[in-house]
């Protein structure tokens, strides 16, 4: 079986993520190809799409959000993602058990003994008038019946697990602020969430597997689980195995992939790319050796924005008043410094920071 080292996997990831070459595709097609964009920080998807899409303009994503073509919702790993509306409706039912289990595990003591079906029914009754509500506004009418659990625990149970919800604009619009207002997905999108079919071949799981491999492969089943939070999708993998090809990584793990999917040569040049916080190009794997050194793994969950140099996480970046500051994680050559300044200047212009000045700090 062919072995793919970290550099070969890196170039495959960059190609699938549109980070080797920006895509000419429409923003909706990019979001769909990526199988959703991490969006717990509302402004970060704009940077992620700018890094991947040629000529991307923020108003294009705003139009998709207000036009209900994409939606902010709790999905993979119980985090907020920006996903195509059709994907949200098709995938949410498959994620129900995972979302519920994660909330109940997080608030094990606080929610012990709570009748979740009764809470769900009561929450739907509160939302029946079609008015968007904050989590606190959904929970408050339930406090008389369930006075024991903390408001936060009861609220997260409702909005992140029991009722498929959309987070409505202006939350998630370009350079707009606003608290989270929730509405059931079915109300916001005008169509019920697809029911989960517990078929032994797991058709939705097979679709998720193929979509994941298209944007993240080659990857192990443990990487798939780390990305979506579902329990490895073993039935889906068994059912789809005949349609896939296999490799091994440097640790001996089996990697699955789609036949004919891009796997560029390991020596393919990789441009500098500035990524947003919590970008799935980094978070979308259990084994992240292909893109980030182990000593820097903490950056991927700490909300640091990172810079890819030669395809790997090599610096962090921040916007400071009138300039972009880049903090290296390793020394850079003069050529790399020039490329960082060029790409960082383009980012500063996109962000409207008022200056294309990029300052590379001393290594900490």
NUBAKOL-119658 format. One record per residue (C-alpha): residue in three letters; z, y, x. Coordinates in nm, 2 decimals. Each point is the difference from the previous one (the first is absolute). Layout:
residues N
     r       c3       c2       c1
   Ala        Z        Y        X
...
This chain:
residues 364
     r       c3       c2       c1
   Unk     0.00     0.00     0.00
   Unk    -0.10     0.34     0.14
   Unk     0.29     0.21     0.13
   Unk     0.00     0.38    -0.07
   Unk     0.22     0.20     0.23
   Unk     0.18     0.32    -0.11
   Unk    -0.29     0.22     0.12
   Unk    -0.25    -0.19    -0.20
   Unk     0.23     0.01    -0.31
   Unk     0.05     0.37     0.06
   Unk    -0.38     0.07    -0.01
   Unk    -0.03    -0.21    -0.32
   Unk     0.28     0.20    -0.16
   Unk    -0.15     0.33     0.10
   Unk    -0.34    -0.09    -0.14
   Unk     0.14    -0.13    -0.33
   Unk     0.22     0.31    -0.03
   Unk    -0.28     0.25     0.06
   Unk     0.18     0.11     0.31
   Unk    -0.27    -0.11     0.25
   Unk    -0.26     0.21    -0.19
   Unk     0.06     0.22    -0.29
   Unk    -0.15    -0.11    -0.33
   Unk    -0.25     0.18    -0.21
   Unk     0.14    -0.16    -0.31
   Unk     0.14     0.19    -0.29
   Unk     0.38     0.04     0.01
   Unk     0.05    -0.23    -0.30
   Unk    -0.20    -0.27     0.18
   Unk     0.21     0.05     0.31
   Unk     0.33    -0.03    -0.19
   Unk    -0.14    -0.32    -0.17
   Unk    -0.12    -0.15     0.33
   Unk     0.35     0.06     0.16
   Unk     0.15    -0.17    -0.31
   Unk     0.22     0.30    -0.05
   Unk     0.15     0.27     0.22
   Unk     0.37     0.03     0.09
   Unk     0.12     0.31    -0.19
   Unk     0.37     0.02    -0.01
   Unk    -0.04     0.34     0.18
   Unk    -0.23     0.18    -0.24
   Unk    -0.21     0.19     0.25
   Unk    -0.06    -0.28     0.25
   Unk    -0.30    -0.17    -0.18
   Unk    -0.20     0.32     0.06
   Unk     0.04    -0.04     0.38
   Unk    -0.08    -0.37    -0.02
   Unk    -0.32     0.06    -0.19
   Unk    -0.10     0.29     0.22
   Unk     0.04    -0.24     0.30
   Unk    -0.23    -0.25    -0.16
   Unk    -0.26     0.19    -0.20
   Unk    -0.27     0.23     0.13
   Unk     0.01     0.34    -0.16
   Unk     0.31    -0.08    -0.21
   Unk     0.13     0.29    -0.22
   Unk     0.34     0.00    -0.16
   Unk    -0.14     0.12    -0.34
   Unk    -0.19    -0.33    -0.02
   Unk     0.32    -0.20     0.00
   Unk     0.17     0.25    -0.24
   Unk    -0.28    -0.06    -0.24
   Unk     0.05    -0.38     0.01
   Unk     0.37     0.04    -0.06
   Unk    -0.03     0.25    -0.29
   Unk    -0.30    -0.20    -0.14
   Unk     0.21    -0.32     0.00
   Unk    -0.25    -0.19     0.23
   Unk     0.29    -0.06     0.24
   Unk     0.36    -0.02    -0.07
   Unk     0.34     0.02     0.18
   Unk     0.21    -0.30    -0.08
   Unk     0.25    -0.24     0.14
   Unk    -0.19    -0.31     0.12
   Unk    -0.02    -0.16     0.35
   Unk     0.34    -0.05     0.15
   Unk     0.16     0.20    -0.28
   Unk    -0.13     0.32     0.16
   Unk    -0.21     0.27    -0.17
   Unk    -0.37    -0.05     0.07
   Unk    -0.30     0.19    -0.11
   Unk    -0.24    -0.25    -0.15
   Unk    -0.31    -0.01    -0.20
   Unk     0.09    -0.01    -0.37
   Unk    -0.19    -0.32    -0.05
   Unk     0.19    -0.17     0.28
   Unk     0.34     0.12    -0.13
   Unk    -0.08    -0.15    -0.34
   Unk    -0.13    -0.33     0.15
   Unk     0.27    -0.05     0.26
   Unk     0.32     0.14    -0.16
   Unk     0.08    -0.32    -0.20
   Unk    -0.03    -0.21     0.32
   Unk     0.26     0.22     0.17
   Unk     0.25     0.00    -0.29
   Unk     0.23    -0.27     0.12
   Unk     0.01     0.13     0.36
   Unk     0.08     0.36    -0.12
   Unk     0.27    -0.12    -0.23
   Unk     0.16    -0.23     0.27
   Unk     0.00     0.28     0.26
   Unk     0.18     0.24    -0.23
   Unk     0.25    -0.26    -0.11
   Unk     0.06    -0.10     0.36
   Unk     0.04     0.36     0.11
   Unk     0.25     0.07    -0.28
   Unk     0.15    -0.35    -0.02
   Unk     0.35     0.11    -0.08
   Unk    -0.08     0.31    -0.21
   Unk    -0.24    -0.19    -0.23
   Unk     0.19    -0.33    -0.02
   Unk     0.00    -0.13    -0.36
   Unk    -0.24     0.26    -0.13
   Unk    -0.25    -0.13    -0.26
   Unk    -0.32     0.12     0.15
   Unk    -0.21    -0.07    -0.31
   Unk     0.23     0.21    -0.21
   Unk    -0.02     0.28     0.26
   Unk    -0.38    -0.02     0.00
   Unk    -0.02     0.01    -0.38
   Unk     0.24     0.30    -0.01
   Unk    -0.20     0.18     0.27
   Unk    -0.32    -0.05    -0.19
   Unk     0.15     0.15    -0.31
   Unk     0.10     0.31     0.19
   Unk    -0.36     0.03     0.13
   Unk    -0.17    -0.07    -0.33
   Unk    -0.07     0.36    -0.08
   Unk    -0.24     0.02     0.29
   Unk     0.18     0.29     0.18
   Unk     0.03    -0.03     0.38
   Unk     0.36    -0.02     0.12
   Unk     0.19     0.00     0.32
   Unk     0.20    -0.31     0.09
   Unk     0.32     0.18    -0.10
   Unk    -0.15     0.09    -0.34
   Unk    -0.09    -0.36    -0.06
   Unk     0.34    -0.13     0.09
   Unk     0.22     0.25    -0.17
   Unk    -0.06    -0.13    -0.36
   Unk     0.10    -0.35     0.12
   Unk     0.34     0.10     0.15
   Unk     0.20    -0.05    -0.32
   Unk    -0.12    -0.36    -0.02
   Unk     0.01    -0.07     0.38
   Unk     0.27     0.23     0.14
   Unk     0.09    -0.22     0.30
   Unk    -0.30    -0.01     0.23
   Unk    -0.07     0.32     0.21
   Unk    -0.28     0.21    -0.14
   Unk    -0.20    -0.06     0.32
   Unk     0.01    -0.38    -0.03
   Unk    -0.08     0.00    -0.37
   Unk    -0.28     0.26     0.05
   Unk    -0.16    -0.20     0.28
   Unk     0.01    -0.31    -0.20
   Unk    -0.19     0.17    -0.27
   Unk    -0.26     0.21     0.18
   Unk    -0.06    -0.23     0.30
   Unk     0.02    -0.34    -0.16
   Unk     0.04    -0.06    -0.37
   Unk    -0.26     0.25    -0.13
   Unk    -0.33     0.05     0.18
   Unk     0.00     0.38     0.06
   Unk    -0.23     0.27     0.12
   Unk     0.14     0.30     0.19
   Unk    -0.19     0.29    -0.15
   Unk    -0.15     0.31     0.16
   Unk     0.08     0.26     0.13
   Unk     0.18    -0.26     0.21
   Unk    -0.25    -0.11     0.26
   Unk    -0.23     0.29    -0.02
   Unk    -0.11     0.19     0.31
   Unk     0.27     0.24     0.13
   Unk     0.17    -0.01    -0.34
   Unk     0.37    -0.09    -0.05
   Unk     0.16    -0.15    -0.30
   Unk     0.26    -0.25    -0.10
   Unk    -0.10    -0.35    -0.12
   Unk    -0.09    -0.01    -0.37
   Unk    -0.07    -0.35    -0.13
   Unk    -0.21    -0.15    -0.28
   Unk    -0.09    -0.36    -0.06
   Unk    -0.32    -0.10     0.17
   Unk    -0.14    -0.12    -0.33
   Unk     0.06     0.34    -0.16
   Unk    -0.14     0.20     0.29
   Unk    -0.30    -0.22     0.06
   Unk    -0.07    -0.09    -0.37
   Unk     0.00    -0.37     0.06
   Unk     0.26    -0.27     0.02
   Unk     0.09    -0.16     0.33
   Unk    -0.18    -0.33     0.05
   Unk     0.24    -0.29    -0.07
   Unk     0.09    -0.22     0.29
   Unk    -0.18    -0.34    -0.03
   Unk     0.22    -0.26     0.17
   Unk    -0.30    -0.22     0.06
   Unk     0.06    -0.24     0.30
   Unk    -0.30     0.15     0.18
   Unk     0.16     0.35    -0.03
   Unk    -0.32     0.20    -0.07
   Unk     0.16     0.34     0.05
   Unk     0.16    -0.12     0.32
   Unk    -0.35    -0.12     0.12
   Unk    -0.14     0.35    -0.07
   Unk     0.29     0.16     0.18
   Unk    -0.06    -0.23     0.30
   Unk    -0.37     0.08     0.02
   Unk     0.06     0.38    -0.04
   Unk     0.27    -0.02     0.27
   Unk    -0.21    -0.18     0.25
   Unk    -0.29     0.24    -0.07
   Unk     0.21     0.29     0.11
   Unk     0.26    -0.16     0.24
   Unk    -0.13    -0.33     0.12
   Unk     0.00    -0.22     0.19
   Unk     0.36    -0.06    -0.09
   Unk     0.26    -0.27    -0.05
   Unk     0.16    -0.09    -0.34
   Unk     0.32     0.17     0.13
   Unk    -0.19     0.32     0.05
   Unk    -0.14    -0.02    -0.36
   Unk     0.36    -0.04    -0.12
   Unk     0.12     0.29     0.21
   Unk    -0.27     0.22    -0.15
   Unk     0.04    -0.08    -0.37
   Unk     0.36    -0.13    -0.02
   Unk    -0.11    -0.31    -0.19
   Unk     0.12    -0.34     0.12
   Unk    -0.30    -0.09     0.22
   Unk    -0.23    -0.09    -0.29
   Unk    -0.02    -0.36     0.11
   Unk    -0.19    -0.12    -0.31
   Unk    -0.26     0.28     0.05
   Unk    -0.04    -0.09     0.36
   Unk    -0.05    -0.37    -0.08
   Unk    -0.25     0.08    -0.27
   Unk    -0.20     0.24     0.22
   Unk     0.02    -0.18     0.33
   Unk    -0.35    -0.15    -0.03
   Unk    -0.14     0.35    -0.03
   Unk     0.17     0.13     0.32
   Unk    -0.03    -0.04     0.37
   Unk     0.30    -0.06     0.24
   Unk     0.10     0.13     0.34
   Unk     0.32     0.00     0.21
   Unk     0.18     0.29     0.16
   Unk     0.17     0.00     0.34
   Unk     0.32    -0.14    -0.16
   Unk    -0.18    -0.30    -0.14
   Unk     0.02     0.12    -0.36
   Unk    -0.29    -0.08    -0.23
   Unk    -0.19     0.30    -0.11
   Unk    -0.22     0.00    -0.31
   Unk    -0.31     0.22    -0.06
   Unk    -0.31     0.05    -0.21
   Unk    -0.32    -0.14     0.14
   Unk    -0.22     0.28     0.13
   Unk     0.27     0.26     0.00
   Unk    -0.01     0.26     0.29
   Unk     0.15    -0.13     0.32
   Unk    -0.13     0.24     0.27
   Unk     0.01    -0.09     0.37
   Unk     0.34     0.07     0.16
   Unk    -0.15     0.25     0.23
   Unk    -0.13     0.22    -0.28
   Unk     0.10     0.36     0.07
   Unk     0.26     0.13    -0.25
   Unk     0.03     0.37    -0.09
   Unk     0.33     0.20    -0.02
   Unk     0.14    -0.01    -0.36
   Unk     0.30     0.19    -0.15
   Unk     0.17    -0.22    -0.26
   Unk     0.24     0.11    -0.27
   Unk     0.36    -0.13    -0.05
   Unk     0.03    -0.37    -0.11
   Unk    -0.37    -0.06     0.04
   Unk    -0.10    -0.36    -0.10
   Unk    -0.21    -0.04     0.31
   Unk     0.33    -0.04     0.17
   Unk     0.23    -0.12    -0.28
   Unk    -0.25    -0.25    -0.14
   Unk     0.10    -0.29     0.23
   Unk     0.31    -0.20     0.08
   Unk    -0.12    -0.03     0.36
   Unk    -0.10     0.35     0.10
   Unk    -0.08    -0.08     0.37
   Unk    -0.37     0.07    -0.07
   Unk     0.07     0.37    -0.05
   Unk     0.35     0.10     0.12
   Unk     0.21    -0.10     0.30
   Unk     0.32    -0.18    -0.09
   Unk     0.23     0.27     0.16
   Unk    -0.15     0.25    -0.25
   Unk     0.02    -0.21    -0.32
   Unk     0.28     0.22    -0.14
   Unk    -0.25     0.29    -0.03
   Unk    -0.20    -0.20    -0.26
   Unk     0.29     0.00    -0.25
   Unk     0.17     0.33     0.10
   Unk    -0.27     0.22    -0.16
   Unk    -0.15     0.12     0.33
   Unk    -0.36     0.11    -0.01
   Unk    -0.18    -0.17     0.29
   Unk    -0.31     0.05     0.22
   Unk    -0.23    -0.29     0.08
   Unk    -0.14     0.03     0.36
   Unk    -0.23    -0.29     0.10
   Unk     0.09    -0.15    -0.34
   Unk     0.38    -0.03     0.06
   Unk     0.30     0.21    -0.11
   Unk     0.04     0.22     0.31
   Unk     0.16     0.32    -0.13
   Unk     0.17     0.17    -0.29
   Unk    -0.11     0.33    -0.15
   Unk     0.14     0.28    -0.21
   Unk    -0.11     0.33    -0.14
   Unk     0.21     0.29     0.14
   Unk    -0.07     0.34    -0.15
   Unk    -0.34     0.09     0.16
   Unk    -0.07    -0.31     0.20
   Unk     0.00    -0.38     0.02
   Unk     0.24    -0.16     0.24
   Unk    -0.08    -0.34     0.15
   Unk     0.28    -0.19     0.17
   Unk    -0.14    -0.28     0.23
   Unk     0.14    -0.34     0.02
   Unk    -0.19    -0.06     0.32
   Unk    -0.18     0.21     0.25
   Unk    -0.35     0.12    -0.09
   Unk    -0.31     0.04     0.21
   Unk    -0.18     0.34     0.00
   Unk    -0.27    -0.16    -0.22
   Unk     0.26    -0.12    -0.25
   Unk     0.17     0.34     0.00
   Unk    -0.33     0.17    -0.08
   Unk    -0.08    -0.25    -0.28
   Unk     0.35     0.05    -0.14
   Unk    -0.04     0.38    -0.01
   Unk    -0.34    -0.03    -0.16
   Unk     0.11    -0.23    -0.28
   Unk     0.33     0.18    -0.04
   Unk    -0.18     0.33    -0.03
   Unk    -0.22    -0.14    -0.28
   Unk     0.32    -0.13    -0.17
   Unk     0.17     0.35     0.03
   Unk    -0.31     0.15    -0.16
   Unk     0.01    -0.25    -0.28
   Unk     0.37     0.07    -0.06
   Unk    -0.06     0.37    -0.01
   Unk     0.27     0.06     0.27
   Unk    -0.17     0.33     0.10
   Unk    -0.07    -0.12     0.35
   Unk    -0.18    -0.28     0.18
   Unk     0.25     0.01     0.28
   Unk     0.12    -0.35     0.11
   Unk     0.28    -0.02     0.24
   Unk     0.07    -0.33     0.19
   Unk     0.37    -0.01     0.07
   Unk     0.17    -0.16     0.30
   Unk     0.09    -0.37    -0.04
   Unk     0.36    -0.04    -0.13
